Amino acid sequence: MKIAILKERRDGETRVAATPDTVKKLIGAGHEIRIEKGAGANASLPDPLFEAAGAKLGTLAATLKGADAVFAVRTPDDATLEKLPKGCLLVGLLAPHGNKDRAKALAAAGINALAMEFTPRITRAQAMDALSSQSNLAGYRAVIEASQIYRRAFPMMMTAAGTVAAAKAFVMGAGVAGLQAIATARRLGAVVSATDVRPASKEQVASLGAKFIAVEDEEFKAAETAGGYAKEMSKDYQAKQAELVASHIAKQDIVVTTALIPGRPAPKLITKAMVESMKPGSVIIDIAAAMGGNCELTKPDEIVEHDGVSIAGFTNLPGRLAADASSLYGRNLVNLTPLLVDDDGGLAPHWDDEIITGMALTRDGKVVHETLK
Ligand code: NAD
């Protein structure tokens, strides 16, 4: 099939949905790859590298001409969507949760859309799971960003002039991003603790050498959904959790928050009063900023200073590692591609496969995802 890769037009999006390596793999599997000129510029992937890999480079119009599928990082803007050929398959991080209007618009435009966010959490789909590949990088980058903002060192240092104390880091939400944040903070020498509402995370946190802190009541024991995600906790649980966090957070230097509940606003875990209890110079990196933030004071894409505490609300941390993020995302797409074609390599999504069923937003002019109808 003919696959088009476009330049990402959303504000601040630096990633691209293919790399020379993934282009070679797709061409090797018999596909034709067209890439819009400059698509990889912000990910340190200049056009000649794509050309050398066998892609055809061109304008937006030339790239889209006759395309069977468009592989994107984010949903293309409205002007670009209008140019997609009717019947074309769009695959990307389409921010589908609750976005009924967008789903309707895609259906009306005759675009068959698959949302990478809805990749089922089953073993067979792991290599296609873009939320995991991107969250992992976000967790790493969050700690690197914290280390830049923090005006002290992370590791303990014993010097002739005296001892520098190790930073205390607290990770809230120990999923894919949180576990990588724990590992990164540990590698830098911080003393790390973490919390989550899913019992499965307790052992994972401990195995990375961090201390696990949580309200472990009956509700905690049942907080994980069959899909591996967290449930929204009751008001009663939230109150108990806030009490525990309040006493712990006052002693922390670095806090990385990653807590998310699919399709819901991010739970508010850090209040203004908690921020005010922290020492001046402390840093909060709120990975949940794009979903409203885990801290009351977070502002998207700003570093807010409050009583000497810095609260950073980066909404696209993987985009701050655009080369690696594009490489892993591109491989997620390569791994998905066999489910999009027939034996001859022509466009023929396996609509009855549970992975494609789970990801499908629209098909043949209709919204098909249960949550968006
Ligand atoms: P996520 O990004 O949806 O949420 C991040 C973390 O926040 C989760 O661990 C969640 O439990 C936690 N959280 C939610 N509400 C909270 C609260 N009030 N307080 C504290 N923490 C809270 O989750 P994720 O990182 O995408 O993954 C969650 C789980 O799914 C992980 O265990 C991961 O290993 C698993 N997973 C499985 C597969 C697979 O089997 N294919 C793929 C990816 C992830």
Boltz pocket constraint, residues with backbone or C-beta under 6 A from the ligand:
constraints:
  - pocket:
      binder: B
      contacts: [[A, 120], [A, 121], [A, 122], [A, 123], [A, 125], [A, 126], [A, 129], [A, 131], [A, 132], [A, 135], [A, 172], [A, 173], [A, 174], [A, 175], [A, 176], [A, 177], [A, 178], [A, 195], [A, 196], [A, 197], [A, 198], [A, 200], [A, 201], [A, 227], [A, 228], [A, 229], [A, 230], [A, 231], [A, 233], [A, 258], [A, 259], [A, 260], [A, 261], [A, 262], [A, 267], [A, 269]]
      max_distance: 6.0
